[in-house]
Structures are given as structure tokens and as C-alpha cells.
Amino acid sequence: MTTNVQRFVDAVHTLGRAFAERAAKHDRDGSFVAENYVELKQHRFLSAPVPRELGGGGLSHSELCRVLRELAHYCSSTALALSMHMHLVATTVLRHRQGQPGEALLRKVATSELVLVSTGAGDWVDSVGRAEPVSGGYRITAVKRFCSGVPAGDLLITSAPLEREGSTSEVLHFPVPLRAEGVSILDDWDTLGMRATGSHSVKLDGVFVPNEAIVLRRPRGEWHPFWNIVVTVAAPLFMAPYVGIAERAAAIARDAVAGRDPDPLVVLGLGELENELAAMQMAYREMVELTNDYDVSPTLDHANRMLIRKTLTANAARACVAKAMALVGGRAFYRSMDLERLFRDVQGAALHPLPERKQQLFTGRLALGLAPIG
């Protein structure tokens, strides 16, 4: 481990104690972890993935995954919200390394610790809303859901279908300042788990986006090479918090049964838990290895292999926490033990793109030599 990443890991353990103390209250209130973001900014976490020559922390992709995984041991909502920012920055890093535009954005993140907010999961291949051509650009109308970290956000990284003569066959990608005219944050994040991520919806009401802000045009409803990059870089980052959640749940369960008599059912349950934990960690390790610290030219095969491993990691993480609950027994229902919150939080792993059945359809189509999107 390099001295550089050690600095961030040490900061996670220092800040994490306070994050952990606040986690239950934020979960109970459904309030965003705003104070955690203030402290993360003070320690320059937001620019950690930006190359050092551009003013950032210079963390590699695998180091970034480790930091998010460790952070989830203390507060899963903070780790997940931060991962949404991180995957946007990391995707820009890979594009920059490949000679594509991105340097200006990376320098802005490094200079001001900007918080980027993603709408990718809700938009995916089709995108939602509409972009109407006007003089000098477009007017965007949409409601974007699952915008994690948006209460602290500065820049929304989003997309919209282009509406022209009754056709919406093209999708435009662009950034929108969250303080721009026509942008509002809806107070609608009231959920089963990950309550403190601040993943509110954002309403865009005729927001003007100039022509020069459009960074990508792609066909609507079709797989585009851009998604190979996004999946390859983003999936290990947004899955890192769920791996951390499962590891924390396993640690709580071990401690809870450590003083008991060696009842055969307890011993067996612990063995089952360790198997699920190992299965998750192996699948996740392969996810990180596929990105290869940005030394990769993402292909459709890369994306497919990553999505398969995402499903395996998500299923094992959820099973791991469920087995931890069963092992501890009735005490796991008490909020004071944290396991019930971790159980609720880990359910989000199944919702990130692609959910299991959609991933299986994607993978099955490729196995038949078909386009991944039907």
C-alpha cells in the first residue's frame, strides 16, 4: 500500500468513529450526512481520484475501491453517496487517460472539491425527460431520481432524449449546475434503507443547456461503447460500500456469538456466514481486477463480465448480512445492534444496474450472439 492511499485510509478510520456515532440518528431521521461531507472535503476526499498532476490525490482505481469499502464499515450511507461522486470522477479519469475530454472537469474537482451527482442508474440506455432544441442549445425538462448526495451537490451529470419532429431517437449527455435556473431538489427520499444518502429526485424545469455543454450524443435504446467504460469503471466503486456492509455485519455476528457455548447450530451458522463472505470477496476482487487500475480498453465483453460479477457480489453480500442476522438471532432485531440497519442498507445492492434479471437477459443475449439490448 502506498503512502498516498494510507493517508486516506488513516483519515477514514479517524473520521469514521464520528461517522459511526451519527449513522443511527441519520438513519432514524432520514437526514443527509451533511456534516460528514464537510469533513470529507476538509480531508480532500472528493478529489482523491484526480491525478496528482491535475491537483488531486492521485488514488488508483483499486485504492479508491478500498477507501470506499473501509468507509462503509463506519457509515454505509456516506460510503454509497460518496461512491456515486467517485464513479463519475473515475470515469472521467479513464477518458482523460485515453485522450478524451475531461481535464477541465478534473481540475475543477481538484480546485474546489466539487461534488458531482449522477443520474445514470435512473436514465440508463433510454434516459428520461426531453431535450427541446432552442436557439443556442436545448431546454431540458425531466425528473431525475436516485440522485445520491444531491444536498451537497454542485454539478448534475445527466442526460435527456432529444425531441425532434416527434422522434426521440437520440440521447444527449451534459452537466447541469445544481444552482442553475429551473433546477430544484424534491424532498422525496423516504426509503427502506440507505436513508442518509440524500438520494432525492431532481426536477429540471426548462433548464437551458448550451450547445457547447453537450459532451456526448448517442442513439437511444441501443448499447453504446460509452457504457462499456461506465460499467467497467463504476461497478466496482458503487459495489464497494455493499462489500463493506457485509464485512461489518459478519464482524458484528462473530463478536455476538464469541462468548457462547459451541452449539453445533451456531458453529454451522458461522461456517455458512464465512462461506458467503468469501464468495462475495472473491467475486468483488474479480470486479476490481477487471478495471485493472485504468489500464484497460473497455469492451462489451468487459462490461458483460463485470455485470455478471456485480450480480454475484450483490447476492452474496445480501446473503451474508441475512446469515449474520440469523446467527445472532432475536437480538439482531434491535436497532442498538446496527445489524437491522445494515440488513436494510444492503438491499440496495440488488437495485444498481443491472438488476439480476436484467443482467441475465443481457448476458443471455450476448451468449446467443445478439445485441445486448433488445
Secondary structure, DSSP 8 states (H G I E B T S, - for coil): --HHHHHHHHHHHHHHHHHHHHHHHHHHHT---HHHHHHHHHTT-TTTTS-GGGTS----HHHHHHHHHHHHTT-HHHHHHHHHHHHHHHHHHHHHHTT-S-HHHHHHHHHH---EEE-HHHHTTT--SEEEEETTEEEEEEEE---TTGGG-SEEEEEEEEEETTEEEEEEEEEEETTSTTEEE------SS-GGG----EEEEEEEEEGGG--EEEETTS--HHHHHHHHHHHHHHHHHHHHHHHHHHHHHHHHHTTS---HHHHHHHHHHHHHHHHHHHHHHHHHHHHGGG-----HHHHHHHHHHHHHHHHHHHHHHHHHHHHHGGGGGSGGGSHHHHHHHHGGGGTSSS-HHHHHHHHHHHHTT--S--
